[in-house]
Amino acid sequence: MSTTTIAVEIDGLKTRLRETWMAGDYDRFSRYMEQGARIFYEQLDIPAGCQLLDVACGSGQVALWAARDGVNVTGVDIASNLIQRAQARAKAEGLNARFMEGDAEALPFEDASFDVVTSLVGAMFAPRPELVAHELLRVCSPGGIIAMGNWTREGFVGQMFKTFAKFIAPSGMPAPVLWGDEAVVRERLGRGVSDLKMTRRLYNFAYPFPPSEVVEFFRRYYGPTNRAFGSLDETSARQLREELEGLWFAHNRAGDELTEAQAEYLEIIATRA
């Protein structure tokens, strides 16, 4: 396969990924994940005045917590509508945060530009993880921190991905949940860091409506779920909905009218060599 052919294929894949993440309404979807984002951020104990880059920042769920603490925040995401929403949220609160469209595989920054580089269940979805790892390391200052939170294969979200895989043809990309595997992370980041701590933690999903409505909420507002359902015929879409509802009901800890489920993720805190 020629270099030109590969470049065209990657461009097409990136276009589809961008369209996927721009589908639905991720800003509305992510509001129910903000407390989990706050817990992830507070684990890092970042002092005010630091330069922080949030990669695949969505509509700002980690970046805005940092900006509220006086951290100098930059957020990048492949989806322009999410960047616009994050900018609007920062402006409304008068926060020192800038947001721009950018690709986790080719970050538009100089080497060693940031004291802290974060990505919470974001950069894990980029199709070429070796480039993501290179870029996270490149833009982080020596002695700085790279922090990621990535869904694990074994956890609840990993099980949701497995359910989707029964109905949707594989993309050909490395599985995103490999970023939730300690051995894989060590291989991807290890040579560029002087210290690497990895801890499996639980992310709490809580919704004021029952599991059947949670599935509909994901279908309507979460881009990948929205696009997945849109690609299926009526029978397959009904089967997928039934399986997802069964999964949410099985993991629900909050009774019949509310939903609360915990999803395992791998917390990665690496010190740049």
C-alpha positions, 0 to 999 in steps of 0.5 A: 500500500502506497504512502498516499493511499495510507494518508487518504485512508487515515484522513477518511478515518479522521473525518468519520471520527470527527463526525462521530464525536460531533453527533448527539450532544456531548456537552449535555451528555458529559454533565452527568460525568462532571463529578467523576472528572473532578475526582480524577482531577483532584487526585493530581493535586496541581498547584495554581499557575501551572500550564495544563493541557487537556487532550481530547477535552470534550466540552471541558469537564476536566479543564474547567475544574483546573481553570477554577483552581487558577491553573492556566488551561489549554484544551484541544479536541477533534470536534469543533462544536465541543471546543465552541461549547468549552470556550463558551462555558469558560467565558461565562465563568470568566476563567483563564482557559483557552480551547482549540481544535486539535488532534491528539496524534499531532498536537499543535504545540512546541516541545515541553510546553506544559507542566501537566498533560491530561486526558480523561477517557478521550485520547484513548479513542484516537486510532494510532496510539503510538502517535498519541503516546509520542505527542503526550510525551513530547509536549510535556516538560521534563519532570512534568506529569502526564495523567490519563484515565482510560476505561478497562476491558473488564469494566462496565464500559468495556462490557458496553463496548463488547456489546456494541461489537456484536452489532457493529463491524470492527473499525480496524483500529487498535481497541481503545481499551488497550489504554486500560491495560497496564502492560500496554501502557508501560510499553507505550509510555515507559521509555519516556517516563521516570516514574509510572503509577497505575491504579484501577479506580471506579467511575460513578455514573448516576442518573435521575431516571431508570436504566431504560432511559439511560440507554435512550439518553446515550443513544440521543446524546453520546456521539458513538452510541448515536452513530451506532444505532443510526447504522443499524436496521430496525431489528438490530437496533431493537436487539442492541437496545435490549442488550444494553438495557439488560447490562444497565439493569444488571449493574444498577445499584439504585433501585427501579426509578434511578440508575447508578453504576460503577465503571472501572478505569485505569488511572495513569500518573507518569512523570516525564523523564 
